[in-house]
């Protein structure tokens, strides 16, 4: 009898409300578009590094890109994100010219 009461108390735990939402805050349209642009640049860089012949240089380039994106992950100011995107595109274009010249 005692076991069935404990089991009943444990089974009722599913109906309790969780402490908070596990979902991330909703993005505004501008934030959503900027996020898409950032992800697009990141994917472009990763795809472009596939053309680097030397495996060590390829890995180092990918690590550098990943570290730069991680370093600026917490930036939320729209103008700062635009600046970082512009700077990232410029750096990548310079790197692409170097890769194509190899």
C-alpha positions in Angstrom: 0.0 0.0 0.0 2.8 2.4 0.9 4.6 1.6 -2.4 1.5 2.4 -4.4 1.1 5.8 -2.7 4.7 6.7 -3.5 4.2 5.6 -7.1 1.1 7.7 -7.3 3.0 10.7 -6.0 5.8 10.2 -8.4 3.5 9.8 -11.4 1.8 13.1 -10.7 5.1 15.0 -11.2 4.5 15.2 -15.0 1.6 17.6 -14.5 3.6 20.2 -12.7 4.5 23.3 -14.6 8.2 23.7 -15.5 10.0 26.6 -13.9 10.6 28.5 -17.1 10.5 28.3 -20.8 13.3 26.4 -22.5 12.9 28.3 -25.7 15.2 31.2 -26.6 13.7 34.7 -26.8 12.0 35.5 -30.0 14.1 37.5 -32.5 12.9 40.6 -34.2 12.8 40.6 -38.1 16.1 42.7 -38.2 17.8 40.3 -35.8 16.6 37.3 -37.8 17.9 38.7 -41.0 21.3 39.6 -39.5 21.5 36.1 -38.0 20.9 34.6 -41.4 23.6 36.9 -42.9 26.1 35.9 -40.3 25.4 32.2 -40.8 25.7 32.6 -44.5 29.1 34.2 -44.2 30.2 31.4 -41.8 29.1 28.7 -44.2 30.7 30.5 -47.1 34.0 30.6 -45.2 33.8 26.9 -44.3 33.0 25.9 -47.9 35.8 28.1 -49.2 38.4 26.5 -46.9 37.8 23.2 -48.6 39.9 24.5 -51.5 43.0 24.8 -49.3 45.3 21.9 -50.3 47.4 21.7 -47.1 45.4 20.0 -44.3 47.1 21.9 -41.5 46.5 25.3 -43.1 42.9 24.3 -43.8 42.4 23.3 -40.1 44.0 26.5 -38.9 41.9 28.6 -41.2 38.7 26.9 -40.0 39.8 27.3 -36.3 40.5 31.0 -36.8 37.1 31.5 -38.4 35.3 29.6 -35.6 37.2 31.5 -32.9 36.4 34.8 -34.4 32.7 34.0 -34.7 32.7 32.6 -31.1 34.5 35.7 -29.8 31.7 38.0 -31.1 28.8 35.7 -30.3 27.5 37.9 -27.5 27.3 41.1 -29.7 23.7 42.3 -30.0 24.1 45.8 -31.3 22.8 46.0 -34.9 25.4 48.5 -36.0 28.2 46.5 -34.5 27.0 43.3 -36.2 26.9 45.1 -39.5 30.5 46.3 -39.0 31.7 42.8 -38.1 29.9 41.3 -41.1 31.5 43.9 -43.4 34.9 43.3 -41.8 34.5 39.5 -42.1 33.5 39.7 -45.7 36.5 41.9 -46.5 38.9 39.5 -44.7 37.4 36.5 -46.4 37.7 38.2 -49.9 41.4 38.8 -49.2 41.8 35.2 -48.1 40.0 33.9 -51.2 42.4 35.8 -53.4 45.2 34.1 -51.6 43.7 30.7 -51.9 42.9 31.1 -55.6 46.5 32.2 -56.2 48.0 29.0 -54.6 
